[in-house]
Amino acid sequence: MTLTKINADIFVPDGAALEDALKRTTHLGVGAHQDDLEFMASHGVLACFCQADKAFCGVTCTDGAGSSRAGVYAAYTDEQMKRVRRQEQRTAAMVGRYGAMLQLDFASKEVKAMDNAAVVNDLHEILKATRPQTVYTHAPSDKHDTHVGVMRALIAALRRLPLAERPEHVYGCEIWRDLDWLPDDRKVVLDVSDRANISAALSGVFDSQISGGKRYDEAVLGRRKAHATFFESHAVDAATMLTFAMDLSPLIKDDTLSIAAYTASLIEELKADVVKRIGT
């Protein structure tokens, strides 16, 4: 497999041959930044953790440049931060026992550009090598432009595959804008209650960002706990932690379906639900 960037990083935590490591993939996570997978795709990581017949493969598209920095990292250059963030992502792959971890090394501006063909090409190569059953990426409603750029590139890459080779499930996950607004019958409800210690460890690996003044680790776990309690108003909690996703499978079953139109239709369903409840 040939990737665009000469400094792209491919890491197989258990030392398996790359082709074998990619072929065993059942769950694939595609995120923009180092730490995105751990915050949005923990369901896939936990589903594969210590499972002989399942493996999680992670893909991080950007290079870590431009990251916020404070404390011991305050004086770090972009090049130093890129090295730190790359190593943090590798560490997360070891903690989560990923089957493989690929960091594509694109600049953020390349990913969020409307013409991000090189990103699409790399993701297409990865999809052909992994053939996952389930894919996690950013939700189209995310308010971070680089996140949305990754989602667009992934949908384009998936649409290059023959219909018979496309994954069964594609989930758009929450980070910068949660998905509690989705009507309940449109939510993909992902139970991440098990192995809370692993989820906490994965979230806590990214010290360069957390010590920079953003307690992502606490915020992500807090959101999951809040979802578990507020999801159902008339029943006791069935889970201790939930994360929500948007079903993106319709976008790979119908190549003519606009991402914007599909997302807008879900917003219209929310609007209709709110108006109906208010009445006059």
Secondary structure as GFF3:
##gff-version 3
##sequence-region A 1 280
A	DSSP	beta_strand	9	11	.	.	.	ID=ss1
A	DSSP	alpha_helix	18	23	.	.	.	ID=ss2
A	DSSP	beta_strand	27	31	.	.	.	ID=ss3
A	DSSP	alpha_helix	36	40	.	.	.	ID=ss4
A	DSSP	alpha_helix	42	48	.	.	.	ID=ss5
A	DSSP	beta_strand	56	62	.	.	.	ID=ss6
A	DSSP	three_ten_helix	71	73	.	.	.	ID=ss7
A	DSSP	alpha_helix	78	95	.	.	.	ID=ss8
A	DSSP	beta_strand	100	106	.	.	.	ID=ss9
A	DSSP	alpha_helix	108	112	.	.	.	ID=ss10
A	DSSP	alpha_helix	117	130	.	.	.	ID=ss11
A	DSSP	beta_strand	134	138	.	.	.	ID=ss12
A	DSSP	alpha_helix	145	159	.	.	.	ID=ss13
A	DSSP	three_ten_helix	163	165	.	.	.	ID=ss14
A	DSSP	beta_strand	169	173	.	.	.	ID=ss15
A	DSSP	three_ten_helix	184	186	.	.	.	ID=ss16
A	DSSP	beta_strand	187	191	.	.	.	ID=ss17
A	DSSP	alpha_helix	196	204	.	.	.	ID=ss18
A	DSSP	alpha_helix	207	210	.	.	.	ID=ss19
A	DSSP	alpha_helix	216	230	.	.	.	ID=ss20
A	DSSP	beta_strand	242	247	.	.	.	ID=ss21
A	DSSP	alpha_helix	249	253	.	.	.	ID=ss22
A	DSSP	alpha_helix	259	278	.	.	.	ID=ss23
###
